[in-house]
Amino acid sequence: MQRTAFRALATLALAAAAAIPSTMSTSQARTALPSSGRTLAMADMSCFSLSYSSMTNNCTTRKYLEIPLTHDNSINNWLSPRVTAQGTAPTGTVGCTATAIKNDWTAVWSNNNAWQYEYIPVFGSPQDIVLDIFAPGDAGLYLTCDVYPLGRINLVRW
């Protein structure tokens, strides 16, 4: 009798678990590697060196790197990309801004048209630049980062 009751309870528990959607948000599991991006001026691509997919500006002037982000059509259209950057010299500052563009190019959203800079307090110490942006499901999403000499972008999470 107990074995039958246990099987019935186990069957009910499995059915209930299968009916409940996962609580893990897909927006918490996204990453982008900086090497997936490109410079705004193609001639500037030779300024960036690649190390395990991080990108370092080795030129003597600041350069811009644009990184595309995958964006799903979801209920929550507010995203908070985090750019992990670091500097290896006093000039190694990195700043980023986020942009979303509607699929028919009739609307553009940004993080208040503002650049968020992370002045690296300890050289070689990774720091996060946190951005907030509204990006509806029918929009493309990307970051543009202003990378000073010897500044490096390691990873983007959102």
DSSP file (Angstrom, degrees, kcal/mol; ACC not computed):
  #  RESIDUE AA STRUCTURE BP1 BP2  ACC     N-H-->O    O-->H-N    N-H-->O    O-->H-N    TCO  KAPPA ALPHA  PHI   PSI    X-CA   Y-CA   Z-CA
    1    1 A M     >        0   0    0      0, 0.0     4,-2.0     0, 0.0     5,-0.2   0.000 360.0 360.0 360.0 -44.2    0.0    0.0    0.0
    2    2 A Q  H  >  +     0   0    0      1,-0.2     4,-2.5     2,-0.2     5,-0.2   0.879 360.0  54.4 -65.9 -36.5    2.7    2.4    0.9
    3    3 A R  H  > S+     0   0    0      1,-0.2     4,-2.2     2,-0.2    -1,-0.2   0.902 108.3  48.9 -64.8 -40.1    4.6    1.7   -2.3
    4    4 A T  H  > S+     0   0    0      2,-0.2     4,-2.1     1,-0.2    -1,-0.2   0.903 112.0  48.7 -65.2 -42.4    1.6    2.5   -4.4
    5    5 A A  H  X S+     0   0    0     -4,-2.0     4,-2.4     2,-0.2    -2,-0.2   0.898 110.7  51.1 -64.6 -40.8    1.0    5.8   -2.5
    6    6 A F  H  X S+     0   0    0     -4,-2.5     4,-2.6     2,-0.2    -2,-0.2   0.915 109.8  49.3 -63.4 -43.7    4.6    6.7   -3.0
    7    7 A R  H  X S+     0   0    0     -4,-2.2     4,-2.5     2,-0.2    -1,-0.2   0.891 110.8  50.6 -62.8 -39.9    4.5    6.1   -6.7
    8    8 A A  H  X S+     0   0    0     -4,-2.1     4,-2.3     2,-0.2    -2,-0.2   0.922 112.4  46.2 -64.6 -43.7    1.4    8.2   -7.0
    9    9 A L  H  X S+     0   0    0     -4,-2.4     4,-2.6     2,-0.2    -2,-0.2   0.905 112.5  50.3 -64.7 -41.4    3.0   11.1   -5.1
   10   10 A A  H  X S+     0   0    0     -4,-2.6     4,-2.3     2,-0.2    -2,-0.2   0.901 110.5  49.9 -63.5 -41.5    6.2   10.8   -7.2
   11   11 A T  H  X S+     0   0    0     -4,-2.5     4,-2.2     2,-0.2    -2,-0.2   0.912 112.1  47.7 -63.5 -43.5    4.2   10.8  -10.4
   12   12 A L  H  X S+     0   0    0     -4,-2.3     4,-2.5     2,-0.2    -2,-0.2   0.902 111.0  51.3 -63.2 -42.0    2.2   13.9   -9.3
   13   13 A A  H  X S+     0   0    0     -4,-2.6     4,-2.3     1,-0.2    -2,-0.2   0.911 111.1  47.5 -63.6 -42.6    5.4   15.7   -8.2
   14   14 A L  H  X S+     0   0    0     -4,-2.3     4,-2.1     2,-0.2    -1,-0.2   0.903 112.2  49.7 -65.3 -41.1    7.1   15.0  -11.6
   15   15 A A  H  X S+     0   0    0     -4,-2.2     4,-1.4     2,-0.2    -2,-0.2   0.906 112.0  48.2 -63.7 -41.7    4.0   16.2  -13.5
   16   16 A A  H  X S+     0   0    0     -4,-2.5     4,-1.1     1,-0.2    -2,-0.2   0.903 110.7  50.9 -65.8 -41.2    3.8   19.4  -11.4
   17   17 A A  H  < S+     0   0    0     -4,-2.3     3,-0.3     1,-0.2    -1,-0.2   0.883 109.8  50.2 -64.8 -37.8    7.5   20.1  -11.9
   18   18 A A  H  < S+     0   0    0     -4,-2.1    -1,-0.2     1,-0.2    -2,-0.2   0.800 108.7  52.9 -70.0 -28.1    7.1   19.7  -15.7
   19   19 A A  H  < S+     0   0    0     -4,-1.4    -1,-0.2    -5,-0.2    -2,-0.2   0.707  92.9  82.8 -81.0 -20.1    4.2   22.1  -15.7
   20   20 A I  S  < S-     0   0    0     -4,-1.1     3,-0.1    -3,-0.3    -4,-0.0  -0.745  82.6-127.9 -88.1 123.5    6.0   24.9  -13.9
   21   21 A P        -     0   0    0      0, 0.0    -2,-0.1     0, 0.0    -1,-0.0  -0.296  35.5 -88.6 -67.8 156.2    8.2   27.0  -16.3
   22   22 A S        -     0   0    0      1,-0.1     0, 0.0     2,-0.1     0, 0.0  -0.347  25.6-148.8 -63.8 141.2   11.8   27.5  -15.4
   23   23 A T        +     0   0    0     -3,-0.1     2,-0.5     2,-0.1    -1,-0.1   0.541  67.0 107.5 -89.0  -7.3   12.5   30.5  -13.2
   24   24 A M        -     0   0    0      1,-0.1     2,-0.3     2,-0.0    -2,-0.1  -0.603  69.5-136.1 -72.9 120.9   15.9   31.0  -14.7
   25   25 A S    >   -     0   0    0     -2,-0.5     3,-1.4     1,-0.1     4,-0.2  -0.618   2.0-144.1 -79.2 132.1   15.8   34.1  -16.9
   26   26 A T  G >  S+     0   0    0     -2,-0.3     3,-1.4     1,-0.3    -1,-0.1   0.782  98.8  67.0 -66.4 -24.4   17.5   33.7  -20.3
   27   27 A S  G >  S+     0   0    0      1,-0.3     3,-0.5     2,-0.2    -1,-0.3   0.692  95.2  57.4 -70.0 -15.9   18.5   37.4  -20.0
   28   28 A Q  G <  S+     0   0    0     -3,-1.4    -1,-0.3     1,-0.2    -2,-0.2   0.522 101.4  57.2 -87.8  -5.2   20.8   36.4  -17.1
   29   29 A A  G <  S+     0   0    0     -3,-1.4     2,-0.3    -4,-0.2    -1,-0.2   0.239  79.5 112.8-110.9  13.4   22.7   33.9  -19.2
   30   30 A R    <   +     0   0    0     -3,-0.5   128,-1.7    -4,-0.1     2,-0.3  -0.689  33.4 167.6 -94.2 139.2   24.0   36.0  -22.1
   31   31 A T  E     -A  157   0A   0     -2,-0.3     2,-0.4   126,-0.2   126,-0.2  -0.977  14.4-162.8-139.2 155.2   27.6   36.9  -22.7
   32   32 A A  E     -A  156   0A   0    124,-2.3   124,-1.9    -2,-0.3    37,-0.1  -0.999  16.6-135.2-135.9 138.5   29.4   38.4  -25.7
   33   33 A L    >   -     0   0    0     -2,-0.4     3,-2.3   122,-0.2     4,-0.2  -0.759  17.8-129.4 -91.6 138.8   33.1   38.3  -26.4
   34   34 A P  G >  S+     0   0    0      0, 0.0     3,-2.1     0, 0.0    20,-0.2   0.791 104.6  69.9 -57.7 -28.7   34.7   41.5  -27.5
   35   35 A S  G 3  S+     0   0    0     18,-1.2    19,-0.1     1,-0.3    18,-0.1   0.634  85.2  69.7 -66.8 -11.2   36.3   39.8  -30.5
   36   36 A S  G <  S+     0   0    0     -3,-2.3    -1,-0.3    17,-0.2     2,-0.0   0.585  93.6  76.6 -78.1  -9.3   32.8   39.5  -32.0
   37   37 A G    <   -     0   0    0     -3,-2.1     2,-0.3    -4,-0.2    30,-0.2  -0.157  67.8-145.0 -91.5-173.4   32.8   43.2  -32.5
   38   38 A R  E     -F   66   0B   0     28,-2.1    28,-3.4    -2,-0.0     2,-0.1  -0.964  24.5 -99.0-147.5 160.7   34.5   45.5  -35.0
   39   39 A T  E     -F   65   0B   0     -2,-0.3    26,-0.2    26,-0.2     6,-0.1  -0.484  28.1-124.6 -78.9 155.2   36.0   49.0  -35.0
   40   40 A L  S    S+     0   0    0     24,-1.3     2,-0.6     1,-0.2    -1,-0.1   0.891 106.7  44.3 -67.5 -37.7   34.0   51.9  -36.3
   41   41 A A  S >  S-     0   0    0     23,-0.3     3,-2.2     1,-0.1     4,-0.3  -0.943  82.0-146.2-105.2 120.6   36.7   52.7  -38.7
   42   42 A M  G >  S+     0   0    0     -2,-0.6     3,-1.5     1,-0.3     4,-0.3   0.803  97.5  64.3 -58.4 -29.7   38.0   49.6  -40.4
   43   43 A A  G >  S+     0   0    0      1,-0.3     3,-0.6     2,-0.1    -1,-0.3   0.733  95.1  61.7 -65.0 -20.9   41.5   51.0  -40.6
   44   44 A D  G X  S+     0   0    0     -3,-2.2     3,-2.0     1,-0.2     4,-0.5   0.551  76.4  89.7 -82.2  -7.6   41.6   51.0  -36.7
   45   45 A M  G X  S+     0   0    0     -3,-1.5     3,-1.3    -4,-0.3    -1,-0.2   0.834  79.1  61.9 -60.6 -31.5   41.2   47.2  -36.5
   46   46 A S  G <  S+     0   0    0     -3,-0.6    -1,-0.3    -4,-0.3    -2,-0.1   0.650  92.0  68.3 -70.0 -12.4   45.0   46.8  -36.6
   47   47 A C  G <  S+     0   0    0     -3,-2.0    11,-3.5    -4,-0.1     2,-0.4   0.744  88.4  77.8 -74.8 -23.2   45.1   48.8  -33.3
   48   48 A F  E <   -B   57   0A   0     -3,-1.3     2,-0.3    -4,-0.5     9,-0.2  -0.737  64.4-159.6 -96.3 132.3   43.4   46.0  -31.3
   49   49 A S  E     -B   56   0A   0      7,-2.5     7,-2.1    -2,-0.4     2,-0.5  -0.829  14.5-133.5-106.0 150.8   45.2   42.9  -30.2
   50   50 A L  E     +B   55   0A   0     -2,-0.3     2,-0.3     5,-0.2     5,-0.2  -0.870  26.5 169.1-108.0 130.5   43.4   39.7  -29.3
   51   51 A S  E >  S-B   54   0A   0      3,-1.9     3,-2.3    -2,-0.5    -2,-0.0  -0.883  80.4 -27.8-142.3 109.7   44.1   37.7  -26.2
   52   52 A Y  T 3  S-     0   0    0     -2,-0.3     3,-0.1     1,-0.3   -17,-0.1   0.868 124.3 -54.6  49.3  40.1   41.6   34.9  -25.3
   53   53 A S  T 3  S+     0   0    0      1,-0.3   -18,-1.2   -20,-0.1    -1,-0.3   0.378 111.4 122.8  75.5  -0.2   39.0   36.9  -27.1
   54   54 A S  E <   -B   51   0A   0     -3,-2.3    -3,-1.9   -20,-0.2     2,-0.5  -0.588  55.9-137.0 -81.1 157.0   39.6   40.1  -25.0
   55   55 A M  E     -BC  50 153A   0     98,-2.1    98,-2.4    -2,-0.2     2,-0.4  -0.971  17.6-170.7-123.0 127.5   40.5   43.2  -27.1
   56   56 A T  E     -BC  49 152A   0     -7,-2.1    -7,-2.5    -2,-0.5     2,-0.8  -0.957  22.6-131.4-118.5 133.3   43.3   45.7  -26.1
   57   57 A N  E     +B   48   0A   0     94,-2.3    93,-3.3    -2,-0.4    94,-0.2  -0.752  26.9 175.2 -83.1 112.6   43.9   49.0  -27.9
   58   58 A N        +     0   0    0    -11,-3.5    -1,-0.1    -2,-0.8   -10,-0.1   0.326  46.7  99.9-101.0   5.6   47.6   49.1  -28.6
   59   59 A C  S    S-     0   0    0    -12,-0.3    91,-0.2     2,-0.2     4,-0.1  -0.370  81.9-116.8 -84.4 171.3   47.5   52.4  -30.6
   60   60 A T  S    S+     0   0    0     89,-0.1     2,-0.3    -2,-0.1    -1,-0.1   0.438  95.0  54.7 -89.8  -0.3   48.5   55.7  -29.1
   61   61 A T  S    S-     0   0    0     87,-0.1    -2,-0.2    86,-0.0     2,-0.1  -0.887  96.5 -88.6-128.2 161.7   45.0   57.2  -29.5
   62   62 A R        -     0   0    0     -2,-0.3     2,-0.3    86,-0.1    86,-0.2  -0.382  42.7-167.1 -70.5 147.5   41.6   56.1  -28.4
   63   63 A K  E     - G   0 147B   0     84,-2.5    84,-3.3    -4,-0.1     2,-0.4  -0.929  16.4-123.2-134.7 156.6   39.6   53.9  -30.7
   64   64 A Y  E     - G   0 146B   0     -2,-0.3   -24,-1.3    82,-0.2     2,-0.4  -0.865  18.8-168.2-107.8 134.9   36.0   52.7  -30.8
   65   65 A L  E     -FG  39 145B   0     80,-2.6    80,-3.1    -2,-0.4     2,-0.5  -0.986   7.5-155.2-121.9 127.5   34.9   49.1  -30.7
   66   66 A E  E     -FG  38 144B   0    -28,-3.4   -28,-2.1    -2,-0.4    78,-0.2  -0.896   9.7-169.1-105.6 129.0   31.2   48.1  -31.5
   67   67 A I  E     - G   0 143B   0     76,-2.7    76,-2.6    -2,-0.5     2,-0.1  -0.967  14.4-138.9-122.5 117.7   30.0   44.8  -30.1
   68   68 A P  E     - G   0 142B   0      0, 0.0     2,-0.4     0, 0.0    74,-0.3  -0.480  16.1-154.9 -74.0 145.6   26.6   43.3  -31.2
   69   69 A L  E     - G   0 141B   0     72,-2.7    72,-0.6    -2,-0.1     2,-0.3  -0.976  16.7-122.5-122.5 134.8   24.4   41.7  -28.5
   70   70 A T        -     0   0    0     -2,-0.4     2,-0.4   -39,-0.1    70,-0.1  -0.578  32.6-170.3 -72.9 132.9   21.8   39.0  -29.0
   71   71 A H        -     0   0    0     -2,-0.3     2,-0.2    68,-0.1    70,-0.0  -0.991   6.9-155.9-133.6 127.2   18.4   40.2  -27.9
   72   72 A D        -     0   0    0     -2,-0.4     2,-1.0    66,-0.0    66,-0.1  -0.625  31.3-104.2 -97.1 157.6   15.3   38.0  -27.5
   73   73 A N        +     0   0    0     -2,-0.2     2,-0.3    64,-0.1     4,-0.1  -0.728  62.4 155.9 -78.7 107.0   11.7   39.2  -27.7
   74   74 A S        -     0   0    0     -2,-1.0    63,-0.3     1,-0.1     3,-0.0  -0.791  57.3-110.4-130.8 172.1   10.8   39.1  -24.0
   75   75 A I  S    S+     0   0    0     -2,-0.3     2,-0.9     1,-0.2    -1,-0.1   0.903 107.6  61.1 -69.4 -41.5    8.4   40.6  -21.5
   76   76 A N        +     0   0    0      1,-0.1    -1,-0.2    -3,-0.0    -2,-0.1  -0.785  60.2 175.1 -91.1 107.8   11.1   42.6  -19.8
   77   77 A N        +     0   0    0     -2,-0.9    58,-3.2    -4,-0.1     2,-0.6   0.359  50.8  99.0 -95.0   5.1   12.6   44.9  -22.4
   78   78 A W  E     -K  134   0C   0     56,-0.2     2,-0.3    54,-0.0    56,-0.2  -0.840  54.6-177.0 -92.9 123.5   14.9   46.7  -19.9
   79   79 A L  E     -K  133   0C   0     54,-3.1    54,-2.5    -2,-0.6    -2,-0.1  -0.855  22.3-156.4-120.3 154.7   18.4   45.3  -20.0
   80   80 A S        -     0   0    0     78,-0.3    52,-0.2    -2,-0.3    77,-0.1  -0.662  15.5-165.2-130.8  76.8   21.5   46.0  -18.0
   81   81 A P        -     0   0    0      0, 0.0    50,-2.7     0, 0.0     2,-0.5  -0.365   5.5-154.1 -62.1 141.4   24.6   45.1  -20.0
   82   82 A R  E     -ED 130 157A   0     75,-3.3    75,-2.5    48,-0.2     2,-0.6  -0.982   2.9-160.1-119.3 121.5   27.8   44.9  -17.9
   83   83 A V  E     -ED 129 156A   0     46,-2.7    46,-2.4    -2,-0.5     2,-0.7  -0.901   7.5-150.8-102.2 119.0   31.1   45.5  -19.7
   84   84 A T  E     +ED 128 155A   0     71,-3.1    70,-3.3    -2,-0.6    71,-1.2  -0.821  31.5 163.0 -90.8 116.8   34.1   44.1  -17.9
   85   85 A A  E     -ED 127 153A   0     42,-2.9    42,-3.1    -2,-0.7     2,-0.3  -0.856  17.2-173.6-130.5 161.9   37.1   46.2  -18.8
   86   86 A Q  E     - D   0 152A   0     66,-2.6    66,-2.7    -2,-0.3     2,-0.4  -0.992  15.3-138.1-154.9 157.3   40.5   46.9  -17.5
   87   87 A G  E     - D   0 151A   0     38,-0.3    37,-3.4    -2,-0.3    38,-0.3  -0.915   5.3-166.4-116.8 144.2   43.5   49.2  -18.0
   88   88 A T  S    S+     0   0    0     62,-1.6    63,-0.1    -2,-0.4    62,-0.1   0.320  79.2  27.5-108.4   6.6   47.1   48.2  -18.0
   89   89 A A  S >  S-     0   0    0     61,-0.2     3,-2.4    60,-0.2    35,-0.1  -0.952  95.6 -91.5-155.0 166.7   48.4   51.8  -17.9
   90   90 A P  T 3  S+     0   0    0      0, 0.0     3,-0.1     0, 0.0    30,-0.1   0.750 126.1  53.7 -57.3 -22.8   47.2   55.2  -16.6
   91   91 A T  T 3  S+     0   0    0      1,-0.2     2,-1.3    58,-0.0    60,-0.2   0.430  78.1 107.1 -89.1   2.1   45.8   55.9  -20.0
   92   92 A G    <   +     0   0    0     -3,-2.4    60,-0.4    58,-0.2    -1,-0.2  -0.087  42.3 146.4 -80.8  39.6   43.7   52.6  -20.1
   93   93 A T        -     0   0    0     -2,-1.3    55,-2.7    56,-0.1     2,-0.4  -0.458  28.1-164.4 -75.1 146.6   40.3   54.1  -19.6
   94   94 A V  E     +IH 118 147B   0     24,-1.0    24,-2.4    53,-0.2     2,-0.3  -0.999   8.2 179.6-131.9 135.7   37.3   52.5  -21.2
   95   95 A G  E     -IH 117 146B   0     51,-2.0    51,-3.8    -2,-0.4     2,-0.3  -0.983   6.4-171.8-132.7 147.4   33.8   53.9  -21.7
   96   96 A C  E     -IH 116 145B   0     20,-2.3    20,-2.8    -2,-0.3     2,-0.3  -0.939  11.4-166.7-137.9 158.7   30.7   52.4  -23.3
   97   97 A T  E     - H   0 144B   0     47,-2.1    47,-2.6    -2,-0.3     2,-0.4  -0.980  17.7-135.8-139.6 150.7   27.2   53.2  -24.4
   98   98 A A  E     - H   0 143B   0     -2,-0.3    13,-1.2    16,-0.3     2,-0.4  -0.853  19.1-173.9-110.3 145.0   24.3   50.9  -25.5
   99   99 A T  E     -JH 110 142B   0     43,-2.7    43,-2.5    -2,-0.4     2,-0.4  -0.999   9.2-168.4-139.0 138.7   22.1   51.4  -28.5
  100  100 A A  E     -JH 109 141B   0      9,-2.7     9,-3.0    -2,-0.4     2,-0.4  -0.991   8.1-164.8-124.1 137.1   18.9   49.6  -29.7
  101  101 A I  E     -JH 108 140B   0     39,-2.2    39,-2.9    -2,-0.4     7,-0.2  -0.986  23.4-118.8-126.3 127.0   17.5   50.2  -33.2
  102  102 A K  E >   - H   0 139B   0      5,-2.6     3,-2.5    -2,-0.4    37,-0.3  -0.279  31.3-111.5 -61.2 147.5   14.0   49.2  -34.2
  103  103 A N  T 3  S+     0   0    0     35,-2.7    -1,-0.1     1,-0.3    36,-0.1   0.754 118.6  44.9 -57.0 -28.4   13.9   46.7  -37.1
  104  104 A D  T 3  S-     0   0    0     34,-0.2    -1,-0.3     3,-0.0    -2,-0.1   0.294 112.0-118.9 -98.5  10.6   12.4   49.2  -39.5
  105  105 A W  S <  S+     0   0    0     -3,-2.5    -2,-0.1     2,-0.2     3,-0.1   0.746  80.7 120.5  61.0  28.8   14.8   52.0  -38.4
  106  106 A T  S    S+     0   0    0      1,-0.2     2,-0.3     0, 0.0    -1,-0.1   0.520  72.5  33.8 -96.6  -6.4   12.0   54.2  -37.2
  107  107 A A        -     0   0    0     -5,-0.1    -5,-2.6     2,-0.0     2,-0.4  -0.998  59.1-167.2-150.0 146.0   13.1   54.4  -33.5
  108  108 A V  E     -J  101   0B   0     -2,-0.3     2,-0.4    -7,-0.2    -7,-0.2  -0.998   6.4-168.2-132.4 135.4   16.4   54.4  -31.7
  109  109 A W  E     +J  100   0B   0     -9,-3.0    -9,-2.7    -2,-0.4     2,-0.3  -0.930  10.4 170.7-120.1 148.0   17.0   53.9  -27.9
  110  110 A S  E     -J   99   0B   0     -2,-0.4     2,-2.2   -11,-0.2    24,-0.3  -0.924  51.5 -86.9-144.4 171.8   20.1   54.5  -25.9
  111  111 A N  S >  S-     0   0    0    -13,-1.2     3,-1.6    -2,-0.3    22,-0.1  -0.506  96.9 -58.9 -82.0  73.2   21.2   54.7  -22.3
  112  112 A N  T 3  S-     0   0    0     -2,-2.2    -1,-0.2     1,-0.3     3,-0.1   0.767  85.7 -79.1  57.7  30.5   20.2   58.4  -22.1
  113  113 A N  T 3  S+     0   0    0    -15,-0.2     2,-0.4     1,-0.2    -1,-0.3   0.811  99.8 134.8  50.1  33.0   22.7   59.2  -24.9
  114  114 A A    <   -     0   0    0     -3,-1.6     2,-0.4   -16,-0.1   -16,-0.3  -0.868  55.5-135.2-117.6 145.5   25.4   59.0  -22.2
  115  115 A W        -     0   0    0     -2,-0.4     2,-0.6   -18,-0.1   -18,-0.2  -0.822  16.4-149.2 -92.2 134.5   28.8   57.3  -22.1
  116  116 A Q  E     -I   96   0B   0    -20,-2.8   -20,-2.3    -2,-0.4     2,-0.4  -0.931  18.0-165.9-105.2 117.2   29.5   55.4  -18.9
  117  117 A Y  E     -I   95   0B   0     -2,-0.6     2,-0.6   -22,-0.3   -22,-0.2  -0.801  14.4-156.5-106.0 145.6   33.2   55.5  -18.2
  118  118 A E  E     -I   94   0B   0    -24,-2.4   -24,-1.0    -2,-0.4     2,-0.8  -0.937  10.0-153.9-118.2 105.8   35.1   53.3  -15.7
  119  119 A Y        -     0   0    0     -2,-0.6   -26,-0.1   -26,-0.2    -2,-0.0  -0.724  27.4-123.3 -81.1 113.8   38.3   55.0  -14.6
  120  120 A I        -     0   0    0     -2,-0.8     3,-0.1     1,-0.2   -28,-0.1  -0.404  25.2-168.4 -66.9 111.4   40.4   52.0  -13.7
  121  121 A P  S    S+     0   0    0      0, 0.0     2,-0.5     0, 0.0    -1,-0.2   0.839  78.2  30.7 -72.9 -32.3   41.5   52.6  -10.1
  122  122 A V  S >  S-     0   0    0      3,-0.2     3,-2.4   -35,-0.0   -35,-0.3  -0.986  92.8-119.0-128.4 120.9   44.1   49.8  -10.0
  123  123 A F  T 3  S+     0   0    0     -2,-0.5   -35,-0.2     1,-0.3   -37,-0.0  -0.347 100.6  19.1 -63.4 133.6   45.9   49.0  -13.2
  124  124 A G  T 3  S+     0   0    0    -37,-3.4    -1,-0.3     1,-0.3   -36,-0.1   0.370  95.2 122.1  87.7  -4.2   45.2   45.4  -14.3
  125  125 A S    <   -     0   0    0     -3,-2.4   -38,-0.3   -38,-0.3    -1,-0.3  -0.828  63.6-127.8 -94.6 117.8   42.1   45.2  -12.1
  126  126 A P        -     0   0    0      0, 0.0     2,-0.3     0, 0.0   -40,-0.2  -0.395  29.5-173.6 -64.8 137.9   38.9   44.3  -14.0
  127  127 A Q  E     -E   85   0A   0    -42,-3.1   -42,-2.9    -2,-0.1     2,-0.4  -0.963  19.7-123.3-131.3 148.6   36.0   46.7  -13.4
  128  128 A D  E     -E   84   0A   0     -2,-0.3     2,-0.6   -44,-0.2   -44,-0.2  -0.776  10.3-157.6 -95.8 136.3   32.4   46.6  -14.6
  129  129 A I  E     -E   83   0A   0    -46,-2.4   -46,-2.7    -2,-0.4     2,-0.5  -0.969  18.9-155.9-105.8 117.4   30.7   49.3  -16.6
  130  130 A V  E     -E   82   0A   0     -2,-0.6     2,-0.3   -48,-0.2   -48,-0.2  -0.851  13.3-178.0-105.0 127.7   27.0   48.9  -16.0
  131  131 A L        -     0   0    0    -50,-2.7     2,-0.4    -2,-0.5   -34,-0.1  -0.882  13.9-152.3-119.8 150.9   24.5   50.3  -18.6
  132  132 A D        +     0   0    0     -2,-0.3     2,-0.3   -52,-0.2   -52,-0.2  -0.991  23.3 165.7-122.9 134.8   20.7   50.3  -18.6
  133  133 A I  E     -K   79   0C   0    -54,-2.5   -54,-3.1    -2,-0.4     2,-0.5  -0.999  35.4-130.6-150.0 145.0   18.7   50.3  -21.9
  134  134 A F  E     +K   78   0C   0     -2,-0.3   -56,-0.2   -24,-0.3   -34,-0.1  -0.850  33.2 170.4 -90.3 125.5   15.2   49.8  -23.2
  135  135 A A        -     0   0    0    -58,-3.2     4,-0.1    -2,-0.5     6,-0.1  -0.822  20.3-149.9-141.6  98.0   15.3   47.4  -26.1
  136  136 A P    >   -     0   0    0      0, 0.0     3,-1.4     0, 0.0   -35,-0.1  -0.184  34.0-102.0 -63.5 163.1   12.0   46.0  -27.5
  137  137 A G  T 3  S+     0   0    0      1,-0.3   -64,-0.1   -63,-0.3   -66,-0.1   0.711 119.1  57.6 -61.5 -23.2   12.0   42.6  -29.0
  138  138 A D  T 3  S+     0   0    0    -66,-0.1   -35,-2.7     2,-0.1     2,-0.3  -0.003  93.5  93.2 -98.3  31.2   11.9   43.9  -32.6
  139  139 A A  E <  S- H   0 102B   0     -3,-1.4     2,-0.3   -37,-0.3   -37,-0.3  -0.902  70.7-128.4-122.4 150.5   15.1   45.9  -32.1
  140  140 A G  E     - H   0 101B   0    -39,-2.9   -39,-2.2    -2,-0.3     2,-0.4  -0.706  28.0-153.5 -89.0 150.0   18.8   45.2  -32.7
  141  141 A L  E     +GH  69 100B   0    -72,-0.6   -72,-2.7    -2,-0.3     2,-0.3  -0.983  21.6 155.0-132.4 135.4   21.1   45.9  -29.8
  142  142 A Y  E     -GH  68  99B   0    -43,-2.5   -43,-2.7    -2,-0.4     2,-0.4  -0.987  29.4-132.8-152.9 162.1   24.8   46.8  -29.6
  143  143 A L  E     -GH  67  98B   0    -76,-2.6   -76,-2.7    -2,-0.3     2,-0.5  -0.888   9.6-157.1-112.2 146.3   27.4   48.5  -27.5
  144  144 A T  E     -GH  66  97B   0    -47,-2.6   -47,-2.1    -2,-0.4     2,-0.4  -0.997  14.7-163.5-120.0 126.5   30.0   51.0  -28.6
  145  145 A C  E     -GH  65  96B   0    -80,-3.1   -80,-2.6    -2,-0.5     2,-0.8  -0.928  15.8-145.8-116.7 135.5   33.0   51.3  -26.4
  146  146 A D  E     -GH  64  95B   0    -51,-3.8   -51,-2.0    -2,-0.4     2,-0.6  -0.870  24.2-167.2 -96.1 106.3   35.6   54.1  -26.3
  147  147 A V  E     -GH  63  94B   0    -84,-3.3   -84,-2.5    -2,-0.8   -53,-0.2  -0.875   5.0-153.7-108.9 114.4   38.9   52.3  -25.6
  148  148 A Y    >   -     0   0    0    -55,-2.7     3,-2.6    -2,-0.6   -91,-0.4  -0.297  48.2 -59.2 -76.7 166.8   41.8   54.5  -24.6
  149  149 A P  T 3  S+     0   0    0      0, 0.0   -91,-0.2     0, 0.0    -1,-0.2  -0.221 127.0   5.7 -52.6 132.1   45.4   53.4  -25.3
  150  150 A L  T 3  S+     0   0    0    -93,-3.3   -62,-1.6     1,-0.3     2,-0.2   0.558  96.6 137.3  65.3  13.7   46.2   50.1  -23.4
  151  151 A G  E <   - D   0  87A   0     -3,-2.6   -94,-2.3   -94,-0.2     2,-0.4  -0.607  36.8-159.5 -80.3 149.9   42.5   49.8  -22.4
  152  152 A R  E     -CD  56  86A   0    -66,-2.7   -66,-2.6   -60,-0.4     2,-0.5  -0.990  16.8-150.9-137.0 141.3   41.0   46.3  -22.7
  153  153 A I  E     +CD  55  85A   0    -98,-2.4   -98,-2.1    -2,-0.4   -68,-0.2  -0.956  17.0 175.4-108.7 125.6   37.5   44.9  -22.9
  154  154 A N  E     -     0   0A   0    -70,-3.3     2,-0.3    -2,-0.5   -69,-0.2   0.858  56.6 -19.1 -96.9 -43.2   37.3   41.4  -21.4
  155  155 A L  E     - D   0  84A   0    -71,-1.2   -71,-3.1  -122,-0.2     2,-0.4  -0.989  44.8-139.6-165.1 153.2   33.6   40.4  -21.6
  156  156 A V  E     -AD  32  83A   0   -124,-1.9  -124,-2.3    -2,-0.3     2,-0.4  -0.997  23.0-177.4-122.9 130.9   30.0   41.7  -21.9
  157  157 A R  E      AD  31  82A   0    -75,-2.5   -75,-3.3    -2,-0.4  -126,-0.2  -0.960 360.0 360.0-124.9 144.9   27.2   40.1  -19.7
  158  158 A W              0   0    0   -128,-1.7   -78,-0.3    -2,-0.4  -129,-0.2   0.297 360.0 360.0-157.5 360.0   23.5   40.9  -19.7
